[in-house]
Amino acid sequence: MAEEIGRLRTIAIVGQGGTGKTQLAEAMLYTAGAITRLGRPDDGTAVMDFEPEELKHHVSINSAFHHLNWKKTEVLLGDTPGYAAFLPDSIAALAAVDAAVFVATPGSDFKVESEKLWQALAERNLPRLAFVSRLDRERSVFEAALSDLQKVLGAKAVALTIPIGQEAEFSGVVDLLQMKALIYGDSSGKPREEELPAELRERAELARTALCEAVAESEDTLLEKYLEKGSLDDDELRTALRAAVLNGTITPVLCGSGSKNFGVGPLLDAIVALLPSPGERPAVQGLNPSKGEMVERPADPQAPFSALVFKTVVDPFIGKLSIFRVFSGTVQSDAVTYNSTRETKERLGQLLRLEGKKQAPVASATAGEIAAVAKLKDTGTGDTLCDEKAPVIFTPPKRPVPLISFAIRPRTKGDEEKASLALARLVEEDPALETHRDPQTHDIILSGTGQTHIEVTVDKLKRKFNVDVELQAPKVPYKETVKGKAEAQGKYKRQSGGRGQYGDCWLRVEPLTRGGGFVFEDEVVGGVIPRQFIPSVEKGIRNTLVEGFLAGYPLVDLKVTVFDGSHHVVDSSDMAFQIAASMGLKAALDKARPVILEPIMSLEVGCPDECMGDVIGDLNSRRGKVLGVDRKGHSQVIKALVPMAEILKYAPDLRSLTSGRGTFEAQFSHYEEVPAHVGERIIKEARDAREAAKEHAHG
């Protein structure tokens, strides 16, 4: 069993969008014979991009998985998204792998996505290789990408292969370990091995020397030997290189072209030779829920079973597909397992191995492997499955903070419930989404990591659940209150032959402290309003509070007292006193200096030093109050209070201000009175909306 685990590699292909990760994954699968044709993401034939939304946008949106065999080693491959809106899916996939291939392209600067992914790899201490792809394209200089890896990401990056020719003349690579030229004549992935041509020898020898020096510097005894002899023999070099990769001190860099399938064989060789098997990774730690202490789960097929569900896929036809990484032990198809996160038993059906869009049935899954199972009853993303006799709970991937929100409105009347249910399924599939119904505006609010993320979710709603919705900016939940104290009479009298309607009450309105809600008091004496009609007065007041006074927003933080009135023995009724109370409240509100309140958000903005002035200036222009600035790593964290209305579309603006390197988190803080000019605008907009609604109703 240990020997079998030693022949397993579970890796993720990561990198910013547009670097050709999916094309590289395709070339790896094709070179190893796992697929029979070299597909292309650009024309929709790649096995790793198969969701209609991925084909439409020509980008990877979800992590996809496949496997290949290379030199008696099984490689489980995860192709991850690289664009900012979909990075949470990539980072969640890192919880399920033992190592990574970081893909870069020459001629394009590293974006913030590369920095975030590199940081995520470092936080998990994942050994990695780098691959410089697309060397057949214009303005492709391998050394530029190598330099960026070193300077921008701080990687101890050292070439393991170097290109032969560049751009249209790119024809192969030099393997610096063997000091051989590998020349590719076609896209089969099978090169011609040749001696180094004279014009390449000096460059190759310099690169080999740089490799030997970097490896020698990773270990003191080796460095002494290298300084004495001036070289390392091949076995020493390979052994020490592997040790340096495993402990994260060196990142070997290979190069090639995924679309031409050049240089992919040496990458597969490096994955097998240099990256760790599950058994060479530190044991995973988790919480023993019964003892409340941390325990370890080594990657041993004989140990008690434990696994983390790191991804869920919702399919309207096959149902829910739970994708999990087995950390320890072995699990069989149709086994009964324990969900320790939710303290419930789950019967697993047929275990599945993921092959891009397809799944293949397997009898079991063992430590180090990624597998899937359909239609689990209670299990969601982030849950731990384990042996009930040896319970453990693993830390789930951190949920990202949503950056942008929209109100969504079904185009078909009566589809609100259907939309809510469908959204709940998509949130289960994508933890970067959040949805809720605003209790005040009654809008369904959908939040995500960016506008593209939200638009893709809308596409999925239509395709998977046949729910067609339109996006609207969410309404700001303003409220209304009063600043002064006032009294007024509400008198309702109607006579129309026979029994009439009569209700009369005097009300006093006064403000409460912010957050005080609503208080109703009865100070009526002498039975001027009979006891049975006091609840009617309160009901009339409460109904009017919901409707608002200035702009149709709920009234809060005020006390209303009924202290006098009159009644008619025959004509007084419940409805008459409700109407009288509403009239009296409106009359009192008019005299009590009514104002509009707006929600204020507590905002934390992270940005590079050089952008801090621009970000603070922008926050001031949004009526924000900067509370302070703290340093965190290489960034500044600005804390501020800003009106919600001013940051509904903050994400794209911050991205523009900081060249994509800014981040922010916002939480509700409190309500504050709006400035007079803002209040006037809100009242006018509400009035215009009411007029438009009337015209539409009569139209």
C-alpha positions as CSV (number, residue, x, y, z in Angstrom):
1,M,0.0,0.0,0.0
2,A,2.8,2.4,0.9
3,E,4.4,1.6,-2.5
4,E,1.1,2.4,-4.2
5,I,0.9,5.8,-2.4
6,G,4.4,6.5,-3.4
7,R,3.3,6.2,-7.1
8,L,0.6,8.9,-6.7
9,R,0.8,12.7,-7.3
10,T,-2.2,14.9,-6.6
11,I,-1.5,18.4,-8.1
12,A,-3.2,21.6,-9.1
13,I,-2.4,23.7,-12.1
14,V,-2.7,27.4,-11.0
15,G,-1.9,30.8,-12.4
16,Q,-3.6,34.1,-13.4
17,G,-6.2,34.1,-16.2
18,G,-4.9,33.9,-19.7
19,T,-1.8,31.9,-19.1
20,G,-3.0,28.8,-20.9
21,K,-3.5,26.5,-17.9
22,T,-6.4,24.6,-19.4
23,Q,-4.5,24.1,-22.7
24,L,-1.5,22.9,-20.7
25,A,-3.7,20.4,-18.8
26,E,-5.0,19.2,-22.2
27,A,-1.5,18.7,-23.5
28,M,-0.5,16.8,-20.4
29,L,-3.4,14.4,-20.7
30,Y,-2.8,14.0,-24.4
31,T,0.9,13.4,-24.1
32,A,0.3,10.7,-21.4
33,G,-2.4,9.0,-23.6
34,A,-5.3,9.8,-21.2
35,I,-7.2,11.4,-24.1
36,T,-7.0,10.7,-27.8
37,R,-7.0,14.2,-29.3
38,L,-5.5,17.5,-28.3
39,G,-8.5,19.7,-27.5
40,R,-8.4,23.5,-27.5
41,P,-10.3,25.7,-25.0
42,D,-10.6,28.5,-27.6
43,D,-12.8,26.3,-29.9
44,G,-14.6,24.5,-27.1
45,T,-13.0,21.1,-27.5
46,A,-11.0,20.9,-24.2
47,V,-12.0,18.2,-21.8
48,M,-11.3,20.4,-18.7
49,D,-13.6,23.3,-19.8
50,F,-17.1,21.9,-20.4
51,E,-19.6,24.1,-18.6
52,P,-21.6,26.2,-21.2
53,E,-20.7,29.3,-19.3
54,E,-17.0,28.4,-19.7
55,L,-17.4,27.8,-23.4
56,K,-19.3,31.2,-23.7
57,H,-16.7,33.3,-21.9
58,H,-13.7,31.2,-23.0
59,V,-12.4,31.1,-19.4
60,S,-12.3,28.4,-16.7
61,I,-14.9,29.1,-14.1
62,N,-14.8,25.9,-12.1
63,S,-11.9,23.7,-11.0
64,A,-12.0,20.5,-13.1
65,F,-10.2,17.2,-12.5
66,H,-8.8,14.3,-14.5
67,H,-6.0,11.8,-14.2
68,L,-3.1,10.4,-16.2
69,N,-0.4,7.8,-15.9
70,W,3.2,8.7,-16.6
71,K,6.2,6.4,-16.0
72,K,4.3,4.1,-13.6
73,T,3.0,7.0,-11.6
74,E,-0.6,8.1,-11.4
75,V,-1.1,11.9,-11.6
76,L,-4.4,13.4,-10.4
77,L,-4.7,16.7,-12.1
78,G,-6.8,19.8,-11.0
79,D,-7.2,22.6,-13.6
80,T,-8.2,25.7,-11.6
81,P,-9.6,29.1,-12.7
82,G,-7.3,32.2,-12.8
83,Y,-9.6,35.2,-13.1
84,A,-10.2,37.2,-10.0
85,A,-14.0,36.5,-9.8
86,F,-13.4,32.8,-9.7
87,L,-10.2,32.6,-7.5
88,P,-12.1,31.3,-4.4
89,D,-12.7,28.0,-6.3
90,S,-9.0,27.7,-7.1
91,I,-8.0,28.4,-3.5
92,A,-10.6,25.9,-2.2
93,A,-9.0,23.2,-4.5
94,L,-5.6,23.8,-2.9
95,A,-7.0,22.1,0.2
96,A,-7.2,18.9,-1.8
97,V,-3.8,18.7,-3.4
98,D,-0.2,18.0,-2.4
99,A,1.6,20.2,-4.8
100,A,1.1,22.6,-7.7
101,V,2.3,23.7,-11.2
102,F,2.3,27.5,-11.3
103,V,1.8,28.6,-14.9
104,A,3.2,31.9,-16.2
105,T,3.5,33.5,-19.6
106,P,6.3,35.8,-20.8
107,G,5.5,39.2,-22.1
108,S,2.6,39.8,-19.6
109,D,3.0,41.3,-16.2
110,F,2.0,39.3,-13.2
111,K,-1.4,40.5,-12.0
112,V,-2.7,40.5,-8.5
113,E,-4.3,37.1,-9.1
114,S,-0.8,35.6,-9.4
115,E,0.3,37.2,-6.2
116,K,-2.8,35.9,-4.4
117,L,-2.4,32.4,-5.7
118,W,1.4,32.3,-4.9
119,Q,0.5,33.5,-1.4
120,A,-2.1,30.8,-1.0
121,L,0.4,28.1,-2.1
122,A,2.9,29.5,0.5
123,E,0.3,29.5,3.3
124,R,-0.3,25.8,2.6
125,N,3.4,25.1,2.2
126,L,2.7,23.4,-1.1
127,P,5.8,22.3,-3.1
128,R,5.6,23.7,-6.6
129,L,7.1,23.8,-10.1
130,A,6.6,26.7,-12.5
131,F,5.9,26.4,-16.2
132,V,6.4,29.3,-18.6
133,S,3.9,28.6,-21.4
134,R,3.0,30.1,-24.8
135,L,6.6,30.5,-25.9
136,D,5.5,30.2,-29.5
137,R,3.7,33.5,-29.3
138,E,5.0,37.0,-30.2
139,R,7.0,39.0,-27.7
140,S,7.7,35.8,-25.7
141,V,11.0,36.0,-23.7
142,F,11.6,33.1,-21.3
143,E,14.1,35.1,-19.2
144,A,11.5,37.9,-18.6
145,A,9.1,35.4,-17.0
146,L,11.9,33.8,-14.9
147,S,12.8,37.3,-13.7
148,D,9.2,38.1,-12.8
149,L,8.9,34.9,-10.8
150,Q,12.0,36.0,-8.8
151,K,11.3,39.7,-8.4
152,V,7.5,40.0,-8.3
153,L,6.7,36.8,-6.4
154,G,10.0,36.4,-4.5
155,A,10.4,32.8,-5.7
156,K,13.8,31.1,-5.7
157,A,13.1,30.3,-9.3
158,V,15.7,28.4,-11.3
159,A,15.4,27.1,-14.9
160,L,15.2,23.3,-15.4
161,T,14.6,23.6,-19.1
162,I,15.3,26.5,-21.5
163,P,13.7,27.2,-24.9
164,I,15.3,26.5,-28.3
165,G,14.3,29.5,-30.5
166,Q,11.5,31.9,-29.6
167,E,8.2,33.1,-31.0
168,A,7.5,31.4,-34.4
169,E,11.0,29.8,-34.3
170,F,10.4,28.1,-31.0
171,S,11.1,24.4,-31.7
172,G,12.1,22.6,-28.5
173,V,13.7,22.8,-25.1
174,V,17.1,22.0,-23.5
175,D,16.8,19.6,-20.6
176,L,19.4,21.0,-18.1
177,L,19.6,17.8,-16.1
178,Q,20.5,15.7,-19.1
179,M,22.1,18.5,-21.1
180,K,20.2,17.3,-24.2
181,A,18.2,19.2,-26.8
182,L,14.6,18.0,-27.2
183,I,13.3,19.0,-30.7
184,Y,9.6,18.8,-31.5
185,G,8.4,18.2,-35.0
186,D,4.7,17.9,-34.3
187,S,2.1,18.0,-31.5
188,S,2.5,14.4,-30.6
189,G,4.6,15.4,-27.5
190,K,7.3,13.0,-28.6
191,P,10.6,14.9,-29.2
192,R,13.7,14.0,-31.1
193,E,16.7,13.9,-28.6
194,E,19.8,15.5,-30.0
195,E,23.2,16.7,-28.8
196,L,23.3,20.4,-27.9
197,P,24.1,22.5,-30.9
198,A,27.2,24.7,-30.6
199,E,25.2,28.0,-30.5
200,L,23.2,26.8,-27.5
201,R,26.0,25.3,-25.5
202,E,27.2,28.4,-23.7
203,R,23.7,29.5,-22.7
204,A,22.8,26.0,-21.5
205,E,26.0,25.7,-19.5
206,L,25.4,29.1,-17.8
207,A,21.8,27.9,-16.9
208,R,23.1,24.5,-15.6
209,T,25.6,26.4,-13.4
210,A,22.8,28.6,-12.0
211,L,20.8,25.4,-11.3
212,C,23.7,23.7,-9.5
213,E,24.5,26.8,-7.5
214,A,20.9,27.2,-6.3
215,V,20.7,23.5,-5.4
216,A,24.1,23.6,-3.6
217,E,23.0,26.7,-1.6
218,S,20.0,24.8,-0.2
219,E,22.2,22.6,1.9
220,D,25.4,23.5,3.8
221,T,27.3,20.3,3.3
222,L,26.4,20.3,-0.4
223,L,27.6,23.9,-0.7
224,E,31.0,23.1,0.8
225,K,31.3,20.1,-1.6
226,Y,30.3,22.3,-4.6
227,L,32.8,25.1,-3.7
228,E,35.5,22.5,-3.4
229,K,34.8,20.5,-6.6
230,G,33.1,23.3,-8.7
231,S,30.3,20.9,-9.7
232,L,27.8,18.3,-8.6
233,D,27.4,14.9,-10.1
234,D,24.0,14.0,-11.6
235,D,22.7,11.8,-8.7
236,E,23.7,14.4,-6.1
237,L,22.0,17.2,-8.1
238,R,18.7,15.2,-8.6
239,T,18.5,14.1,-4.9
240,A,19.3,17.6,-3.5
241,L,17.0,19.3,-6.0
242,R,14.1,17.1,-4.9
243,A,14.8,17.8,-1.3
244,A,14.9,21.5,-2.0
245,V,11.5,21.4,-3.9
246,L,9.9,19.4,-1.1
247,N,10.9,21.9,1.6
248,G,10.0,24.8,-0.6
249,T,13.4,26.5,-1.0
250,I,13.5,26.1,-4.8
251,T,11.0,26.4,-7.5
252,P,12.2,24.7,-10.7
253,V,11.0,26.4,-13.9
254,L,10.2,24.6,-17.1
255,C,9.0,26.0,-20.4
256,G,7.1,25.1,-23.5
257,S,3.8,25.5,-25.4
258,G,0.5,23.8,-24.4
259,S,-1.1,24.5,-27.8
260,K,1.9,23.0,-29.8
261,N,2.5,20.4,-27.1
262,F,6.2,21.3,-26.8
263,G,8.1,20.8,-23.5
264,V,5.2,18.9,-21.8
265,G,7.0,15.6,-21.4
266,P,9.8,17.2,-19.3
267,L,7.1,18.8,-17.1
268,L,5.5,15.4,-16.5
269,D,9.0,14.0,-15.8
270,A,9.5,16.7,-13.2
271,I,6.1,16.2,-11.6
272,V,7.0,12.5,-11.1
273,A,10.6,13.0,-10.0
274,L,10.4,16.2,-7.9
275,L,6.9,16.6,-6.4
276,P,5.8,14.7,-3.3
277,S,3.5,11.7,-3.0
278,P,0.7,12.0,-0.4
279,G,2.9,10.0,2.0
280,E,5.6,12.6,1.8
281,R,3.4,15.4,3.0
282,P,2.9,16.3,6.7
283,A,-0.1,14.5,8.3
284,V,-3.2,16.6,8.1
285,Q,-4.5,18.0,11.4
286,G,-8.1,18.1,12.5
287,L,-10.2,18.4,15.7
288,N,-11.4,15.4,17.6
289,P,-14.9,16.6,18.4
290,S,-15.4,14.1,21.3
291,K,-12.2,15.1,23.1
292,G,-11.9,18.7,21.9
293,E,-8.2,18.2,21.0
294,M,-6.2,18.3,17.7
295,V,-5.3,15.0,16.1
296,E,-3.3,14.0,13.1
297,R,-4.4,11.9,10.1
298,P,-1.4,10.6,8.1
299,A,-1.8,9.5,4.5
300,D,-2.0,5.8,5.3
301,P,-4.5,3.5,3.5
302,Q,-4.7,1.4,6.7
303,A,-5.6,4.3,9.0
304,P,-9.2,5.3,9.9
305,F,-11.0,6.8,7.0
306,S,-11.2,10.6,6.8
307,A,-12.0,13.0,3.9
308,L,-12.8,16.7,3.3
309,V,-15.6,17.7,0.9
310,F,-14.0,20.7,-0.8
311,K,-16.4,21.2,-3.7
312,T,-20.0,20.6,-4.6
313,V,-21.5,20.5,-8.1
314,V,-25.2,20.9,-8.6
315,D,-26.7,19.2,-11.6
316,P,-30.5,19.4,-12.2
317,F,-30.4,15.9,-13.7
318,I,-28.0,13.8,-11.6
319,G,-28.5,15.9,-8.5
320,K,-25.7,17.0,-6.1
321,L,-22.2,15.7,-6.7
322,S,-19.9,16.0,-3.6
323,I,-16.2,16.0,-4.5
324,F,-13.8,15.0,-1.7
325,R,-10.1,14.4,-0.9
326,V,-9.3,11.3,1.1
327,F,-6.7,12.3,3.7
328,S,-6.4,8.9,5.5
329,G,-7.7,5.3,5.2
330,T,-9.8,3.8,2.4
331,V,-13.5,4.0,1.6
332,Q,-15.6,1.6,-0.5
333,S,-18.6,2.3,-2.7
334,D,-21.9,1.9,-0.8
335,A,-20.2,2.4,2.6
336,V,-21.9,4.1,5.5
337,T,-19.7,6.9,6.7
338,Y,-20.1,9.6,9.4
339,N,-20.4,13.4,8.7
340,S,-18.7,14.7,11.8
341,T,-19.4,18.4,10.9
342,R,-23.2,17.8,11.1
343,E,-23.1,14.7,13.4
344,T,-25.1,12.5,11.0
345,K,-24.5,9.3,9.1
346,E,-24.3,9.3,5.3
347,R,-24.6,6.3,3.0
348,L,-22.2,6.7,0.1
349,G,-23.5,5.4,-3.3
350,Q,-21.3,4.6,-6.2
351,L,-17.9,6.3,-5.9
352,L,-16.8,8.1,-9.0
353,R,-13.5,9.2,-10.5
354,L,-13.7,12.6,-12.2
355,E,-12.6,12.7,-15.9
356,G,-13.4,16.2,-16.9
357,K,-17.1,16.3,-17.7
358,K,-17.5,12.6,-17.3
359,Q,-17.2,10.4,-14.2
360,A,-16.1,6.8,-14.1
361,P,-17.2,4.4,-11.4
362,V,-14.6,3.0,-9.0
363,A,-14.8,0.4,-6.2
364,S,-12.9,2.5,-3.6
365,A,-10.9,5.6,-2.9
366,T,-7.7,5.6,-0.8
367,A,-5.5,8.2,1.0
368,G,-4.3,10.9,-1.4
369,E,-7.1,10.4,-4.0
370,I,-9.8,12.7,-5.1
371,A,-13.2,11.1,-5.7
372,A,-16.9,12.1,-6.0
373,V,-20.2,10.7,-4.9
374,A,-23.8,11.8,-5.9
375,K,-26.8,12.6,-3.9
376,L,-25.5,12.8,-0.3
377,K,-28.4,13.7,1.9
378,D,-26.9,16.2,4.5
379,T,-23.4,16.9,3.3
380,G,-22.2,20.2,2.0
381,T,-19.0,21.9,0.9
382,G,-16.5,22.1,3.8
383,D,-17.9,19.0,5.7
384,T,-15.7,16.2,7.0
385,L,-16.6,12.6,6.3
386,C,-14.9,10.0,8.5
387,D,-15.0,6.7,10.4
388,E,-17.5,7.2,13.3
389,K,-15.2,5.3,15.7
390,A,-12.4,7.8,15.0
391,P,-14.1,11.1,14.5
392,V,-12.2,14.2,13.2
393,I,-13.3,17.6,11.8
394,F,-11.0,19.3,9.3
395,T,-10.9,23.1,8.9
396,P,-13.0,23.9,5.8
397,P,-11.8,26.3,3.2
398,K,-12.4,29.9,4.3
399,R,-15.5,31.5,2.7
400,P,-14.6,34.6,0.7
401,V,-16.2,37.9,1.5
402,P,-18.7,39.0,-1.2
403,L,-17.6,42.3,-2.9
404,I,-20.6,43.2,-5.0
405,S,-24.4,42.8,-4.6
406,F,-27.4,43.0,-7.0
407,A,-31.1,42.7,-6.5
408,I,-32.5,40.1,-8.8
409,R,-36.0,40.1,-10.1
410,P,-37.6,37.1,-11.9
411,R,-38.8,38.1,-15.4
412,T,-41.8,35.8,-14.9
413,K,-44.4,36.8,-12.3
414,G,-44.7,34.3,-9.5
415,D,-41.2,32.9,-10.0
416,E,-39.8,34.4,-6.7
417,E,-40.1,31.1,-4.8
418,K,-38.5,29.1,-7.6
419,A,-35.7,31.7,-7.9
420,S,-35.0,31.5,-4.1
421,L,-34.8,27.7,-4.2
422,A,-32.6,27.6,-7.3
423,L,-30.2,30.2,-5.7
424,A,-30.0,28.1,-2.5
425,R,-28.8,25.2,-4.7
426,L,-26.2,27.4,-6.4
427,V,-24.9,28.8,-3.1
428,E,-24.3,25.2,-2.1
429,E,-22.3,24.7,-5.2
430,D,-20.4,28.0,-5.0
431,P,-19.5,29.2,-1.4
432,A,-18.3,32.5,-2.9
433,L,-22.0,33.4,-3.5
434,E,-24.4,34.7,-0.8
435,T,-28.1,35.3,-1.1
436,H,-30.8,36.7,1.2
437,R,-34.1,38.5,1.1
438,D,-33.9,42.1,2.3
439,P,-36.6,42.3,5.1
440,Q,-37.3,46.0,4.3
441,T,-37.2,46.2,0.5
442,H,-38.2,42.5,0.0
443,D,-35.7,42.2,-2.8
444,I,-33.7,39.0,-3.3
445,I,-30.1,40.1,-2.9
446,L,-27.4,38.1,-4.7
447,S,-23.7,38.9,-3.6
448,G,-20.5,37.6,-5.2
449,T,-16.9,38.4,-6.0
450,G,-17.5,40.5,-9.0
451,Q,-19.9,41.4,-11.8
452,T,-18.7,38.6,-14.0
453,H,-19.3,36.1,-11.2
454,I,-22.9,37.4,-10.7
455,E,-23.6,37.3,-14.5
456,V,-22.3,33.8,-14.7
457,T,-24.6,32.8,-11.8
458,V,-27.6,34.4,-13.7
459,D,-26.6,32.3,-16.8
460,K,-26.6,29.1,-14.6
461,L,-30.0,30.0,-13.1
462,K,-31.5,30.0,-16.6
463,R,-29.6,26.9,-17.9
464,K,-29.9,24.7,-14.8
465,F,-33.2,25.7,-13.3
466,N,-35.0,27.6,-16.1
467,V,-35.3,30.7,-14.0
468,D,-34.8,33.9,-16.0
469,V,-33.9,36.9,-13.8
470,E,-32.8,40.5,-14.4
471,L,-30.2,42.3,-12.3
472,Q,-30.8,45.6,-10.6
473,A,-28.8,47.7,-8.2
474,P,-30.0,46.8,-4.7
475,K,-32.1,49.4,-3.0
476,V,-30.6,51.1,0.0
477,P,-32.7,50.3,3.1
478,Y,-33.2,53.9,4.3
479,K,-35.4,54.6,7.3
480,E,-37.2,57.7,8.6
481,T,-37.5,59.2,12.1
482,V,-38.3,62.5,13.8
483,K,-36.0,65.0,15.6
484,G,-38.7,67.0,17.5
485,K,-41.8,66.6,19.7
486,A,-45.3,67.4,18.4
487,E,-48.9,66.8,19.0
488,A,-51.8,66.5,16.6
489,Q,-55.4,65.4,16.3
490,G,-56.7,62.7,14.0
491,K,-60.4,62.8,13.4
492,Y,-62.3,60.6,11.0
493,K,-66.0,61.3,10.5
494,R,-68.1,59.9,7.7
495,Q,-71.9,59.9,7.3
496,S,-73.5,58.3,4.3
497,G,-77.0,57.4,5.3
498,G,-77.6,54.8,8.0
499,R,-74.6,54.0,10.3
500,G,-71.6,56.3,9.9
501,Q,-67.9,56.1,10.9
502,Y,-66.4,58.1,13.7
503,G,-63.0,58.0,15.3
504,D,-61.1,60.8,17.1
505,C,-57.7,60.7,18.9
506,W,-54.9,63.0,20.0
507,L,-51.4,61.8,19.5
508,R,-48.0,62.9,20.8
509,V,-44.9,62.0,18.8
510,E,-41.3,62.3,20.2
511,P,-37.9,60.9,19.2
512,L,-36.1,57.9,20.9
513,T,-32.4,57.3,20.9
514,R,-31.0,55.7,17.8
515,G,-31.9,52.0,17.7
516,G,-34.8,52.6,20.1
517,G,-37.3,51.1,17.7
518,F,-41.0,52.1,18.4
519,V,-42.8,52.6,21.7
520,F,-46.6,53.0,22.0
521,E,-48.2,54.4,25.2
522,D,-51.8,54.8,26.3
523,E,-52.5,57.8,28.5
524,V,-56.2,58.0,27.8
525,V,-58.3,58.6,31.0
526,G,-62.0,58.8,31.7
527,G,-63.0,56.5,28.9
528,V,-63.0,59.2,26.2
529,I,-61.7,56.4,23.9
530,P,-63.3,53.1,25.0
531,R,-60.7,50.4,25.9
532,Q,-61.7,48.1,23.0
533,F,-60.5,50.9,20.5
534,I,-57.0,51.5,22.0
535,P,-55.6,48.4,20.0
536,S,-57.2,49.9,16.9
537,V,-55.3,53.2,17.5
538,E,-52.0,51.3,17.9
539,K,-52.7,49.2,14.7
540,G,-53.4,52.4,12.7
541,I,-50.1,53.9,14.0
542,R,-48.1,50.7,13.2
543,N,-49.5,50.5,9.7
544,T,-48.5,54.1,9.0
545,L,-45.0,53.5,10.4
546,V,-44.4,50.8,7.8
547,E,-45.6,53.1,5.0
548,G,-43.3,55.9,6.0
549,F,-44.0,59.6,5.7
550,L,-41.3,61.5,3.7
551,A,-40.2,58.9,1.1
552,G,-42.0,55.7,1.9
553,Y,-39.3,54.2,4.2
554,P,-40.2,52.7,7.6
555,L,-40.4,55.0,10.6
556,V,-38.2,54.0,13.5
557,D,-36.8,55.4,16.8
558,L,-39.9,57.2,18.0
559,K,-42.5,57.1,20.7
560,V,-46.2,57.7,20.0
561,T,-48.6,58.4,22.9
562,V,-52.4,58.5,22.6
563,F,-53.6,60.9,25.3
564,D,-57.1,62.2,24.4
565,G,-59.9,61.7,21.9
566,S,-63.6,61.1,21.6
567,H,-66.0,58.5,20.4
568,H,-69.6,58.0,19.1
569,V,-71.7,55.3,20.8
570,V,-73.1,54.0,17.4
571,D,-70.6,55.1,14.7
572,S,-67.2,54.4,16.3
573,S,-65.5,51.3,15.0
574,D,-62.2,49.5,14.8
575,M,-61.6,50.8,11.3
576,A,-62.6,54.3,12.1
577,F,-60.0,54.5,14.9
578,Q,-57.3,53.0,12.7
579,I,-57.9,55.7,10.1
580,A,-58.1,58.4,12.7
581,A,-54.8,57.3,14.2
582,S,-53.1,57.3,10.8
583,M,-54.4,60.8,10.1
584,G,-53.2,62.0,13.6
585,L,-49.8,60.5,13.2
586,K,-49.2,62.0,9.8
587,A,-50.3,65.4,11.1
588,A,-47.9,65.1,14.1
589,L,-45.0,63.8,12.0
590,D,-45.3,66.9,9.8
591,K,-44.6,69.1,12.8
592,A,-42.0,66.9,14.5
593,R,-39.1,67.6,12.0
594,P,-39.0,64.3,10.2
595,V,-35.7,63.2,8.7
596,I,-34.3,60.3,6.6
597,L,-31.7,57.9,8.1
598,E,-29.2,56.0,6.0
599,P,-27.2,52.8,6.8
600,I,-23.5,53.4,7.5
601,M,-21.0,50.6,6.8
602,S,-17.8,49.9,8.6
603,L,-15.3,49.5,5.8
604,E,-11.8,48.0,5.9
605,V,-9.8,48.7,2.7
606,G,-6.4,47.0,2.0
607,C,-4.2,48.6,-0.6
608,P,-0.5,49.0,-1.5
609,D,1.3,52.0,0.0
610,E,1.5,53.9,-3.2
611,C,-2.3,53.9,-3.6
612,M,-3.2,54.9,-0.1
613,G,-3.6,58.7,-0.9
614,D,-5.9,58.0,-3.8
615,V,-8.0,55.5,-1.8
616,I,-8.5,57.9,1.1
617,G,-9.3,60.8,-1.2
618,D,-11.9,58.6,-2.9
619,L,-13.4,57.6,0.5
620,N,-13.7,61.3,1.5
621,S,-15.5,62.0,-1.8
622,R,-18.0,59.3,-0.8
623,R,-18.9,61.1,2.4
624,G,-16.7,58.6,4.3
625,K,-15.0,59.2,7.7
626,V,-11.5,57.7,7.9
627,L,-11.0,56.3,11.4
628,G,-7.4,55.2,11.0
629,V,-4.7,53.3,9.0
630,D,-2.8,50.2,10.0
631,R,0.0,48.3,8.3
632,K,-0.5,44.7,7.4
633,G,2.4,43.0,5.6
634,H,3.2,45.0,2.5
635,S,-0.2,46.7,2.5
636,Q,-2.0,49.5,4.4
637,V,-5.4,48.8,5.9
638,I,-7.7,51.9,6.0
639,K,-10.6,51.8,8.4
640,A,-13.6,54.0,7.6
641,L,-17.3,54.6,8.1
642,V,-19.0,55.1,4.7
643,P,-22.7,55.4,3.8
644,M,-24.0,52.2,2.1
645,A,-25.4,54.2,-0.8
646,E,-21.8,55.4,-1.7
647,I,-20.3,51.9,-1.9
648,L,-22.9,49.8,-3.8
649,K,-20.5,49.6,-6.7
650,Y,-17.2,50.0,-4.8
651,A,-15.5,46.9,-6.1
652,P,-14.8,48.0,-9.7
653,D,-13.9,51.5,-8.6
654,L,-11.4,50.2,-6.0
655,R,-10.0,47.8,-8.6
656,S,-9.4,50.7,-11.0
657,L,-7.8,52.9,-8.2
658,T,-5.4,50.1,-7.2
659,S,-4.7,48.3,-10.5
660,G,-6.6,45.3,-9.1
661,R,-4.5,45.1,-5.9
662,G,-7.0,46.5,-3.4
663,T,-9.4,44.5,-1.2
664,F,-12.2,45.5,1.1
665,E,-14.6,44.1,3.6
666,A,-17.8,46.0,4.6
667,Q,-20.2,45.3,7.5
668,F,-23.3,47.2,8.7
669,S,-22.4,49.6,11.5
670,H,-25.4,51.9,12.4
671,Y,-27.9,54.4,11.0
672,E,-27.3,58.1,10.7
673,E,-29.3,61.1,9.5
674,V,-28.6,62.0,5.9
675,P,-27.4,65.5,5.0
676,A,-30.2,67.8,3.9
677,H,-29.3,67.8,0.2
678,V,-29.1,64.0,0.1
679,G,-32.5,63.8,1.9
680,E,-34.1,66.1,-0.7
681,R,-32.8,64.0,-3.5
682,I,-34.1,60.8,-1.9
683,I,-37.6,62.4,-1.3
684,K,-37.7,63.6,-4.9
685,E,-36.7,60.1,-6.3
686,A,-39.4,58.5,-4.2
687,R,-42.0,61.0,-5.4
688,D,-41.0,60.5,-9.0
689,A,-41.1,56.7,-8.6
690,R,-44.7,56.9,-7.2
691,E,-45.8,59.2,-10.1
692,A,-44.3,56.7,-12.6
693,A,-46.0,53.8,-10.9
694,K,-49.4,55.6,-11.1
695,E,-48.9,56.4,-14.8
696,H,-48.0,52.8,-15.5
697,A,-51.1,51.6,-13.6
698,H,-53.3,53.9,-15.5
699,G,-51.4,53.4,-18.8
